[in-house]
Amino acid sequence: MTIDVAIIGDGFMRAEVFARALTATCGTRVTCRTLDLPWPDSPMRHGGPGMEQIGEYAGTPEEVIAFAGSAPVLVTHLAPLSRGVFEALPTLQLVAVPRGGPVNVDMTAAADHGVRVVNAPGRNASAVAEFTIGAILAETRTITRGHDALRQGTWRGDLYRSDTTGDELADMTVGVIGYGHIGTRVVRLLRAFGTRVLVCDPYVPLTAQDTTDGVTQTDLHDLLSQSDIVTLHPRVTPETRGMIDATTLAAMKPGAILVNTARGPLVDLDALTAALHSGHLRGAMLDTFTTEPPPANSPLLTLPNVTLTPHIAGASLKTVRTAAAMAAEEVRRWLDHESPLNPC
């Protein structure tokens, strides 16, 4: 029996990549239909009538219903799966969401309709970790300052001054907050530079290899006071939301650098702006923001000691291939009546 699999991709998570992975993993047991939404060329949406229980999404419920039809399996990165969608798709049994959290899915509605939902945690871990190292170097070695000035026709020879140039990672302490899929990879990469690494995560212990490599686990206060660079990698929870505020920023080492390639709600941006403007922090690198895109009048956009990117740390082709392979394996396990690897 051949199973109909509806795949709704986008300009990043291309549906055809998932179709190839599913065919390679499941063979002739699946027939794949594909549709790509216009994101990221068109912005994500938030909220709306009947969408109160889901977060960011792309496309419309009507598009999902029309395309999915009677398929028992749906693979989608961003398409909205509201209660109304589940009600309109009575044959749907499995939803594979190739991202870390299924924020585009009403999980209560999925459970009420007996639909299994799986996701792909860690699918972009290597991409974000690699990007984080680049972010750190952009700030510590004044790459952003030199680039911005030269683009404006100014040759900043003063960046060679000892009071403006950066130190090397081998002589710095980096504090890593959050030691999950991404944090562990960041530490692994930092060790190649000979960096002293501190880790704060009350829920994940260090491994024996970490200890051998000289990684130290500590509490938040000690990490902030000792680190030349603080890089954020926790999930957004009630405990971590706004964890970097005026108090924690004041506890950071004077002249330190903050890097956030995780999620915008971790940081109080007003407090961070004040810390950067006062000179308490030497700089910051932000890939994520509380509101995306940030308001055009945000003072962060004009500060000279900030590197800013538009939430692209996880954007790599490997991320897509990894997500597709994880989704295909989940579909295979469903076909073979095996337990899911990453149930939501």
C-alpha positions in Angstrom: 0.0 0.0 0.0 1.3 3.4 -0.9 0.8 6.3 1.5 0.1 9.8 0.3 2.5 12.3 2.0 1.7 16.0 1.6 4.8 18.2 2.0 4.5 21.9 2.5 7.9 23.6 2.3 9.1 27.1 1.7 12.0 29.0 0.2 14.4 27.6 2.9 13.0 24.2 3.7 12.4 23.2 0.1 9.7 20.6 -0.3 11.6 18.7 -3.0 14.5 18.1 -0.5 12.0 16.4 1.9 10.5 14.4 -1.0 13.9 13.0 -1.9 14.7 12.1 1.7 11.3 10.4 2.1 11.8 8.4 -1.1 15.3 7.4 -0.1 14.1 6.3 3.4 10.7 4.9 2.7 11.0 3.8 -0.9 7.8 3.0 -2.9 5.7 2.9 0.3 5.2 6.7 0.0 4.0 9.0 -2.8 5.0 12.6 -2.2 3.1 15.8 -3.2 4.9 19.1 -2.8 4.1 22.7 -2.3 6.4 25.6 -1.4 5.2 28.7 0.5 6.8 32.1 -0.3 8.6 32.5 3.0 11.2 34.0 3.6 10.5 36.3 0.6 7.2 37.0 2.3 7.1 37.6 6.1 5.7 35.2 8.7 2.4 35.8 10.3 1.4 35.9 13.9 -2.1 35.4 15.3 -5.4 36.1 13.6 -8.9 34.7 14.0 -8.8 31.0 15.0 -5.0 31.1 15.3 -4.8 32.1 18.9 -3.1 28.8 19.9 -0.2 28.9 17.4 2.8 31.2 17.0 4.6 32.2 13.9 3.5 30.6 10.7 3.4 31.1 6.9 0.5 30.5 4.5 -3.1 30.2 5.4 -5.3 27.4 6.8 -7.2 27.3 3.6 -4.0 26.5 1.6 -3.2 23.7 4.0 -6.6 22.2 3.9 -6.8 22.4 0.1 -3.3 20.9 -0.4 -3.3 18.2 2.3 -6.7 16.8 1.3 -7.0 13.2 2.4 -3.3 12.6 3.1 -2.6 10.8 6.4 0.9 12.3 6.6 1.8 16.0 6.4 5.3 17.4 6.6 5.5 21.1 7.0 8.0 23.7 8.3 5.7 26.7 8.8 2.2 26.0 7.5 -0.4 26.8 10.2 -2.2 23.8 11.8 -5.0 25.3 13.8 -7.9 23.6 15.3 -9.9 24.4 12.3 -7.3 22.7 10.1 -7.4 19.5 12.1 -11.2 19.5 12.0 -11.1 19.8 8.2 -8.5 17.0 7.8 -10.1 13.9 9.5 -7.8 11.4 7.8 -4.6 13.1 9.0 -2.6 10.9 11.4 1.0 12.2 11.4 2.4 15.7 11.3 6.2 16.1 11.0 7.4 19.6 11.8 11.1 19.9 10.8 12.0 22.6 13.4 13.0 22.7 17.0 9.5 23.6 18.3 6.1 23.1 16.6 5.0 26.7 17.3 2.8 26.6 14.1 0.8 23.7 15.5 -2.1 23.8 17.9 -0.9 20.9 20.0 -4.1 20.6 22.1 -6.1 20.3 18.9 -3.7 17.7 17.5 -4.1 15.6 20.6 -7.9 16.0 20.6 -7.9 14.7 17.0 -5.5 11.8 17.7 -2.8 13.2 15.4 0.9 12.4 16.3 3.2 15.4 16.0 6.9 15.0 15.8 9.7 17.6 15.4 13.4 17.9 14.7 15.3 19.2 17.7 18.9 20.1 17.0 18.5 20.1 13.3 20.3 23.5 13.0 22.7 23.0 15.9 25.9 22.9 13.9 24.9 25.9 11.8 24.1 28.1 14.8 27.2 27.0 16.6 29.4 27.8 13.6 27.6 31.2 13.2 28.1 31.9 16.9 31.9 31.6 16.5 31.8 34.0 13.6 29.7 36.4 15.7 32.2 36.3 18.5 35.1 37.0 16.1 33.2 39.9 14.4 33.0 41.6 17.8 36.3 40.7 19.4 38.4 41.5 16.4 36.4 44.6 15.4 35.5 43.2 12.0 32.1 44.9 12.0 33.6 48.3 12.8 36.2 48.1 10.1 33.7 46.9 7.5 31.1 49.6 8.3 33.7 52.3 8.1 35.3 51.1 4.9 31.9 50.8 3.2 31.5 54.5 4.0 34.9 55.4 2.6 36.8 55.7 5.9 40.0 53.8 6.5 40.0 53.2 10.3 43.7 52.9 11.0 42.8 53.6 14.7 41.4 50.1 15.0 45.1 49.1 15.3 45.4 51.1 18.5 45.8 49.0 21.6 42.8 50.6 23.3 40.5 49.7 20.4 41.7 46.4 19.0 40.4 43.1 20.4 42.2 40.3 22.2 42.5 36.7 21.0 40.1 33.9 22.1 43.1 32.0 23.5 43.4 34.7 26.1 39.7 35.2 26.8 37.0 33.6 29.0 33.8 32.7 27.2 30.6 32.0 29.2 28.1 29.7 27.6 24.6 29.9 29.0 22.6 26.9 27.9 24.2 23.5 27.3 21.9 21.7 24.9 22.4 20.8 21.2 23.9 24.2 20.3 25.7 25.1 23.5 27.7 21.9 23.5 28.8 22.4 19.9 29.9 26.0 20.6 32.0 24.8 23.5 33.6 22.1 21.2 34.5 24.8 18.7 35.8 27.2 21.3 38.2 24.6 22.7 40.0 24.6 19.3 41.0 28.2 20.0 42.3 27.4 23.5 39.6 29.5 25.1 38.8 29.2 28.8 35.1 28.1 28.8 32.5 28.5 31.6 29.1 26.8 31.3 25.9 27.6 33.1 23.0 25.1 32.8 21.4 23.8 35.9 19.8 20.9 34.0 22.7 19.5 32.0 25.9 18.2 33.7 29.3 18.3 32.1 30.7 15.1 30.6 33.9 13.5 31.6 35.5 14.8 28.4 34.4 18.3 29.2 36.2 18.1 32.5 39.3 16.7 30.8 39.1 19.6 28.3 39.1 22.1 31.1 35.5 23.3 30.8 34.1 24.6 34.1 30.5 24.5 35.2 29.4 27.4 37.3 26.4 29.5 38.4 25.1 32.5 36.5 26.6 35.1 38.8 30.1 33.7 38.5 29.8 33.2 34.8 28.7 36.8 34.2 31.4 38.3 36.5 34.3 36.3 34.9 33.4 36.1 31.2 34.9 38.4 28.6 32.1 37.1 26.2 28.7 35.8 27.2 26.9 33.7 24.6 23.3 32.7 25.0 21.9 29.3 24.0 19.0 28.4 26.3 15.4 27.8 25.2 12.8 30.5 26.0 10.9 29.4 29.1 9.3 31.3 32.0 12.7 30.9 33.8 14.8 32.3 30.9 12.5 34.9 29.4 14.2 38.3 30.1 17.0 36.7 32.0 19.5 39.2 30.6 18.1 42.4 32.1 19.5 45.5 33.8 20.6 43.4 36.9 22.4 40.7 35.0 24.0 43.1 32.6 25.3 45.1 35.6 26.8 41.9 36.9 28.7 41.3 33.7 32.4 42.1 33.6 33.0 45.7 32.5 34.0 45.7 28.8 32.4 42.3 28.1 30.6 41.3 25.0 27.1 39.8 24.8 26.2 37.4 21.9 22.6 36.2 21.3 22.1 33.8 18.5 19.3 32.0 20.4 16.0 33.9 20.9 15.1 37.5 21.3 12.9 37.3 24.4 16.0 36.2 26.4 17.2 39.8 26.5 15.8 43.1 27.7 16.8 45.2 24.7 16.2 48.5 26.4 18.6 47.5 29.2 21.1 46.2 26.7 21.0 49.5 24.8 21.7 51.4 28.0 24.6 49.1 28.9 26.1 49.5 25.4 25.5 53.3 25.4 27.2 53.7 28.8 30.2 51.7 27.8 29.7 49.1 30.5 29.6 46.6 27.7 32.2 46.8 24.9 29.8 45.4 22.3 27.0 43.0 21.4 26.1 40.7 18.6 22.4 40.0 18.0 20.9 37.7 15.5 17.5 37.6 17.2 15.1 40.3 18.6 12.0 40.5 20.7 10.2 41.9 17.7 11.3 40.8 14.2 12.2 42.8 12.3 13.1 45.3 15.0 11.4 48.7 14.8 13.0 51.1 12.3 13.6 53.6 15.2 15.3 51.1 17.5 18.4 52.8 18.9 20.2 49.4 18.5 20.3 50.1 14.8 22.4 53.1 15.2 24.8 52.1 18.0 28.4 51.8 16.7 29.3 48.9 19.0 26.8 46.3 17.8 26.7 43.6 15.1 23.2 42.8 13.9 21.9 40.1 11.6 18.3 39.2 10.6 17.9 35.8 12.4 20.0 33.8 10.0 22.2 31.8 12.4 20.4 28.5 11.5 20.3 29.1 7.8 22.5 26.5 6.1 22.0 23.8 3.5 23.0 21.2 6.1 20.2 22.3 8.3 17.7 21.5 5.5 19.3 18.2 4.8 19.4 17.2 8.4 15.7 18.3 9.0 14.6 16.3 5.9 16.4 13.2 7.1 14.9 13.5 10.6 11.4 13.9 9.1 11.8 11.0 6.8 13.0 8.7 9.6 9.9 9.7 11.6 7.6 8.8 8.7 9.4 5.5 8.3 8.9 4.7 12.0 5.2 5.6 11.7 4.9 3.2 8.7 6.6 0.4 10.7 4.5 1.0 13.8 7.6 2.1 15.8 7.7 4.7 18.5 8.7 8.2 17.3 12.2 9.5 18.1 11.0 13.1 18.8 7.4 13.2 19.8 6.0 16.6 20.8 
